[in-house]
Amino acid sequence: MKTSDARTDFTLTNHIFGIDPSLRSTGWAVVSQIGALVDFGAIVPGDRRGVDRWEYIVDNILIAWAKSVILPDETPRLAFIENYPMGIGRFFGAGRIFDLAEIGGVIKYRLWKDLGVRTVPIATQTAKKAATGSGRATKEQVSETLRKVFPALTTGRKMDETDAVAIALAGRNWIRVEDNVKTVWEERR
């Protein structure tokens, strides 16, 4: 998907939805345009396998999405989802990247099919930079930094939740850049 395609029907809303897809624990978070943490959570499918696992994760993402809608004009029109880290096969085996791609694809499809929501991929390094100022930060550094900024992310929480917050914050930055590019483009006409 090209960036311009993602922007076609997007109207700026107050809430930004971030997703950190995983088969073990999928994190999700909603942040506001001013950077406040609205809501967050993790979806843990337990011992479910195969399609049952996918359905459980995706159905709960859709429930989290519905929960994030406080007022109709605050409904997010875009979801920001962590892009697939292509180098992961070297460390965890090639099957892991395919599993992540499958669950990410199912999440994207259902958000579009059921809610008309477009997804924008966010590189892991971009999310890390949005959270810590460095694209080379470790998961622990991202988690530690965000816990200082958002006390609700207490130490007992899953790192998938803090990763989802970082993705949502990167999405917030993406929206601001896109709006600035659009403004400059319109001024040049």
C-alpha positions in Angstrom: 0.0 0.0 0.0 1.3 3.4 -0.9 1.2 6.1 1.6 -1.1 8.2 -0.6 -3.6 5.3 -0.7 -3.7 5.2 3.1 -4.6 8.9 3.3 -7.4 8.9 0.7 -10.4 8.7 3.1 -8.6 9.6 6.3 -10.0 12.5 8.4 -8.0 13.6 11.3 -9.4 12.1 14.5 -8.5 12.4 18.2 -7.4 8.8 18.6 -4.7 6.8 17.1 -4.7 3.0 17.3 -1.4 1.0 17.4 -1.0 -2.8 17.1 2.0 -5.0 17.9 1.0 -8.4 16.3 2.1 -11.6 17.8 0.8 -15.1 18.1 1.6 -15.2 21.8 0.6 -11.8 23.0 -0.8 -9.1 20.6 -0.5 -5.6 22.1 -2.8 -2.8 21.2 -2.9 0.8 22.3 -4.8 4.0 21.7 -3.1 7.4 22.1 -4.6 10.9 21.5 -3.4 13.5 19.1 -1.8 15.3 22.0 0.1 12.1 23.0 -2.0 11.0 26.0 -2.4 7.3 26.6 -6.2 6.6 26.2 -6.3 2.8 26.5 -4.1 -0.3 26.0 -4.0 -4.0 26.5 -2.7 -7.4 25.4 -4.5 -10.2 23.8 -3.2 -13.6 24.9 -4.7 -16.6 23.1 -3.5 -19.1 25.6 -3.4 -22.7 24.3 -5.5 -22.0 21.2 -3.9 -23.2 18.0 -4.2 -22.6 14.2 -7.3 -20.7 13.0 -8.8 -20.7 16.5 -5.8 -18.7 17.7 -6.1 -16.2 14.8 -9.8 -15.8 15.2 -9.4 -15.2 19.0 -6.7 -12.5 18.4 -8.5 -10.7 15.6 -11.9 -10.8 17.3 -10.3 -9.2 20.4 -8.6 -6.6 18.3 -12.0 -5.6 16.9 -13.4 -5.5 20.4 -10.5 -3.3 21.5 -11.2 -1.1 18.5 -14.8 -0.8 19.5 -13.8 0.1 23.1 -11.6 2.9 21.8 -14.6 4.7 20.3 -15.8 7.1 22.9 -17.5 9.6 20.5 -18.3 9.0 16.8 -15.9 11.8 15.7 -13.1 10.2 17.7 -13.2 6.9 15.8 -9.7 6.2 14.4 -9.7 5.8 10.6 -6.3 4.3 10.5 -4.6 1.6 12.4 -0.8 1.5 12.7 0.6 -2.0 12.8 4.2 -3.0 13.4 5.8 -4.1 10.1 7.3 -7.5 9.8 11.0 -7.6 10.9 12.5 -9.4 8.0 15.7 -10.4 9.7 13.9 -12.4 12.4 14.2 -15.7 10.5 18.0 -15.7 11.2 17.2 -15.9 14.9 14.0 -17.8 15.3 13.7 -19.8 12.1 11.9 -19.0 8.8 8.5 -20.2 10.1 8.3 -17.4 12.7 8.3 -14.6 10.0 5.5 -16.4 8.1 3.4 -16.8 11.3 3.8 -13.1 12.0 2.9 -12.2 8.4 -0.2 -14.4 8.5 -1.6 -12.9 11.7 -0.7 -9.4 10.6 -2.5 -10.1 7.3 -5.6 -11.4 9.0 -5.7 -8.4 11.3 -5.3 -6.0 8.4 -8.0 -7.8 6.3 -10.5 -7.9 9.1 -10.0 -4.3 10.1 -10.6 -3.3 6.4 -13.5 -5.8 5.8 -15.4 -5.4 9.0 -14.7 -1.7 9.8 -13.4 0.0 6.7 -10.2 0.8 8.6 -6.9 1.1 6.6 -3.6 0.0 8.1 -0.3 1.6 7.8 2.9 -0.4 8.6 5.4 1.1 11.0 9.0 -0.1 11.0 10.2 -1.4 14.4 13.0 1.2 14.4 10.5 4.0 13.7 8.4 2.9 16.7 11.5 2.7 18.9 12.6 6.2 17.8 9.1 7.6 18.6 9.3 6.2 22.1 12.9 6.8 23.1 14.6 9.0 20.5 16.7 6.1 19.2 15.8 3.6 16.6 18.3 1.2 18.1 16.7 1.0 21.5 16.1 -2.4 23.0 12.6 -3.6 24.0 13.5 -3.0 27.6 14.6 0.6 26.9 11.3 1.3 25.1 9.4 -0.2 27.9 11.3 1.6 30.6 11.0 5.0 28.8 7.3 4.7 28.2 6.6 3.6 31.8 8.2 6.8 33.0 6.0 8.8 30.6 2.8 6.8 31.2 2.6 5.5 34.8 -0.4 3.3 33.8 2.1 1.0 32.1 3.2 -0.5 35.4 6.1 -2.9 35.6 3.7 -6.0 35.7 2.5 -5.3 32.1 3.5 -7.0 29.0 6.2 -5.5 26.7 3.7 -6.0 23.8 1.6 -3.3 25.3 4.4 -0.8 25.5 5.4 -1.8 22.0 1.9 -1.0 20.8 2.1 2.4 22.6 5.3 3.1 20.7 3.7 2.1 17.4 0.7 4.4 18.1 3.1 7.3 19.0 5.0 6.6 15.7 1.6 6.7 13.9 0.9 10.1 15.6 4.1 11.3 14.1 3.2 9.9 10.7 -0.1 11.7 10.7 1.6 15.0 11.5 4.2 14.6 8.7 1.5 13.6 6.2 -0.6 16.7 7.2 2.5 18.9 6.7 3.3 17.4 3.3 -0.4 17.8 2.3 -0.4 21.5 3.4 2.9 22.2 1.6 1.6 20.4 -1.6 -1.7 22.4 -1.5 0.2 25.7 -1.0 2.4 25.0 -4.1 -0.7 24.7 -6.3 
